[in-house]
Amino acid sequence: MLENKMEQQNIFSLVISMGLPPMISMLIQSLYSIVDSIYVAKLGENALTAVSLAYPMQNIVLAVSVGFGVGINSVVSRYLGSKNNNKVNSACCHGFLLSGIHAIIFVLIGLFLTKPFFGLYTTNQEIYNLGTTYCRIVVCMAVGQLFHIYIEKLFQAIGNVTIPMIIQLVSSLINIILDPIMIFGYFGFPALGVQGAAIATVIAQISACILSFILFIKFKGDIHIIEKLSF
């Protein structure tokens, strides 16, 4: 039977131990755009404006991943409480499938809606070009963010909130390190400007995704994601 510490701990200690790490994780999550903006601002006003205009699109990806993840968290937690392992595994498996569908949807959004979106907010050709380049990369390659937040919510559902915080911290550090290297072209890398900021963000998110799956395989207990889907 799956171990569920939320059945054992008293409410106060449970709220404290499970409340603080997610708060820190959310703070770290916000660093992606903040760090990108800090470095991109050195490229000029237009570059900063372009990245800022892309922020709503990035927030849509984040809203879908977190909103969906919270739903999976709730379902898995309830089935854990009722000790229904089959339903737990089924919910996790369907969550995996739906995260993949979301990733495909955002590829389509990035390809076909990025230019119309920026066309609504600017007539400056440089801002338009920089913004669409940045936004297409981070939206089309949102698969890393979608899956790592999905795994993060599964960890929270089984009562482990420390590992998601560590994953977010590692991802943020990777982004902070790669941003100046790829934007300004240090250590032999080409200077990619705004495009480099987007690539650094995507690499950090995919790294978090890979780390999430590795840690989940190690610490998931009896949860099995890959199994026959039932509809």
VOGU-3710 file (C-alpha; in Angstrom, 3 decimals, decimal comma):
1> mlenkmeqqn> 0,000/0,000/0,000  1,219/3,501/-0,799  2,709/5,375/2,105  0,798/8,549/2,850  2,319/10,701/5,573  -0,707/13,003/5,435  -2,607/10,291/7,317  -0,076/10,265/10,144  1,099/13,817/10,934  -0,903/16,325/12,957
11> ifslvismgl> -2,487/19,146/10,995  -0,307/22,015/12,224  3,035/20,361/11,446  1,625/19,143/8,126  0,562/22,662/7,095  3,969/24,107/8,029  6,052/21,343/6,448  3,992/21,283/3,244  3,315/25,013/2,971  6,754/26,605/3,024
21> ppmismliqs> 8,537/24,602/0,272  5,781/25,265/-2,346  5,921/28,973/-1,486  9,666/28,940/-2,103  9,115/26,960/-5,317  6,669/29,581/-6,608  9,166/32,332/-5,800  11,906/30,482/-7,675  9,550/29,889/-10,624  9,109/33,637/-11,020
31> lysivdsiyv> 12,867/34,053/-11,380  12,831/32,769/-14,966  11,315/35,915/-16,428  13,009/38,211/-13,913  16,493/36,872/-14,680  15,843/36,973/-18,432  14,710/40,599/-18,127  17,768/41,622/-16,085  20,212/40,331/-18,682  18,156/41,271/-21,742
41> aklgenalta> 17,855/44,849/-20,462  21,573/45,229/-21,176  20,809/44,686/-24,862  18,626/47,751/-25,007  15,129/49,061/-24,426  13,575/47,273/-27,403  14,946/43,908/-26,313  13,543/44,351/-22,814  10,176/45,443/-24,198  10,060/42,378/-26,459
51> vslaypmqni> 10,687/39,978/-23,570  8,179/41,816/-21,378  5,479/41,507/-24,046  6,106/37,758/-24,172  5,408/37,426/-20,431  1,608/36,958/-20,803  2,172/34,031/-23,171  4,625/32,489/-20,712  2,051/32,990/-17,967  -0,532/31,091/-20,001
61> vlavsvgfgv> 1,823/28,106/-20,168  2,470/28,366/-16,437  -1,248/28,706/-15,663  -2,113/25,595/-17,668  0,708/23,526/-16,180  0,026/24,568/-12,581  -3,761/24,481/-12,895  -3,708/21,046/-14,460  -1,091/19,885/-11,945  -3,221/20,995/-9,003
71> ginsvvsryl> -6,133/19,007/-10,429  -3,980/15,874/-10,719  -2,665/16,544/-7,217  -6,209/16,638/-5,847  -7,317/13,464/-7,622  -4,218/11,490/-6,637  -4,439/12,688/-3,021  -8,069/11,574/-2,719  -7,334/8,139/-4,152  -4,325/7,803/-1,879
81> gsknnnkvns> -6,567/8,610/1,060  -9,037/5,910/0,005  -6,109/3,509/-0,577  -7,210/2,861/-4,148  -3,864/2,165/-5,825  -5,372/1,315/-9,194  -7,101/4,697/-9,388  -3,905/6,444/-8,285  -1,940/4,827/-11,091  -4,699/5,495/-13,613
91> acchgfllsg> -4,845/9,200/-12,661  -1,055/9,519/-12,933  -1,026/7,772/-16,305  -3,787/9,955/-17,731  -2,027/13,021/-16,351  1,094/12,024/-18,256  -0,912/11,655/-21,467  -2,699/14,988/-21,036  0,591/16,792/-20,340  1,811/15,511/-23,698
101> ihaiifvlig> -1,363/16,790/-25,383  -0,859/20,205/-23,763  2,719/20,269/-25,084  1,454/19,676/-28,633  -1,185/22,399/-28,238  1,453/24,921/-27,156  3,618/24,022/-30,143  0,681/24,989/-32,355  0,022/28,148/-30,336  3,673/29,155/-30,590
111> lfltkpffgl> 3,779/28,571/-34,336  0,505/30,187/-35,349  -0,536/32,676/-32,664  2,722/34,346/-31,635  2,844/36,800/-34,542  -0,840/37,840/-34,270  -0,367/38,297/-30,515  2,608/40,641/-30,891  0,900/42,442/-33,741  -1,750/43,573/-31,254
121> yttnqeiynl> 0,760/45,303/-28,991  3,506/46,835/-31,116  4,180/48,377/-34,505  7,917/48,604/-33,843  9,512/46,090/-36,216  12,526/45,371/-34,002  10,378/44,690/-30,932  8,075/42,553/-33,059  10,931/40,453/-34,453  12,715/40,032/-31,125
131> gttycrivvc> 9,498/39,270/-29,272  8,210/36,672/-31,715  11,606/34,946/-31,753  11,757/34,767/-27,951  8,110/33,816/-27,504  8,083/31,077/-30,131  11,006/29,313/-28,507  9,669/29,373/-24,939  6,091/28,482/-25,937  6,840/25,820/-28,566
141> mavgqlfhiy> 9,361/24,182/-26,228  7,141/24,338/-23,142  7,190/20,532/-22,876  9,891/20,648/-20,174  7,900/23,006/-17,976  4,631/21,110/-18,465  6,056/17,738/-17,487  8,264/18,894/-14,648  5,370/20,726/-12,976  3,194/17,636/-13,518
151> ieklfqaign> 5,782/15,518/-11,677  6,156/18,246/-9,039  2,433/18,012/-8,253  2,632/14,223/-8,004  5,391/14,601/-5,424  3,213/17,017/-3,489  0,294/14,598/-3,683  2,317/11,890/-1,930  3,445/14,381/0,710  6,934/15,186/-0,581
161> vtipmiiqlv> 7,301/18,934/-1,103  11,066/19,204/-0,610  12,090/17,493/-3,858  9,982/19,851/-6,054  11,628/22,814/-4,334  15,091/21,378/-5,030  14,181/20,737/-8,680  12,985/24,331/-9,088  16,182/25,611/-7,462  18,416/23,549/-9,761
171> ssliniildp> 16,459/24,688/-12,811  16,665/28,342/-11,801  20,419/28,093/-11,209  20,905/26,559/-14,661  18,954/29,445/-16,186  20,959/32,044/-14,257  24,248/30,471/-15,385  23,277/29,977/-19,032  21,605/33,360/-19,582  24,755/35,530/-19,762
181> imifgyfgfp> 26,671/32,822/-21,630  24,091/32,512/-24,393  22,981/36,142/-24,522  26,447/37,724/-24,643  28,478/34,834/-26,065  30,922/33,885/-23,302  33,278/30,859/-23,334  33,249/30,540/-27,113  29,462/30,485/-27,482  27,951/32,763/-30,127
191> algvqgaaia> 26,177/35,862/-28,803  22,521/35,059/-29,439  20,920/38,020/-27,681  17,206/37,622/-26,913  17,167/34,242/-28,645  19,876/33,082/-26,226  17,717/34,046/-23,247  14,881/31,916/-24,603  17,178/28,951/-25,278  18,664/29,180/-21,769
201> tviaqisaci> 15,165/29,143/-20,274  14,151/26,105/-22,321  17,334/24,194/-21,430  16,743/24,919/-17,740  13,146/23,686/-17,955  14,065/20,516/-19,841  16,840/19,854/-17,311  14,259/20,194/-14,525  11,976/17,794/-16,400  14,700/15,145/-16,729
211> lsfilfikfk> 15,699/15,531/-13,088  12,028/15,298/-12,056  11,560/11,950/-13,781  14,823/10,570/-12,389  13,872/11,508/-8,825  10,287/10,357/-9,273  11,426/6,921/-10,431  13,623/6,728/-7,340  11,149/8,046/-4,759  7,694/7,341/-6,233
221> gdihiiekls> 6,934/4,357/-4,020  4,248/2,151/-5,579  3,010/4,710/-8,124  3,287/3,588/-11,735  2,777/6,130/-14,512  3,213/3,957/-17,592  0,404/1,433/-17,761  -2,535/0,629/-19,973  -4,855/3,628/-20,251  -8,518/3,149/-19,494
231> f> -11,186/5,529/-20,795
//
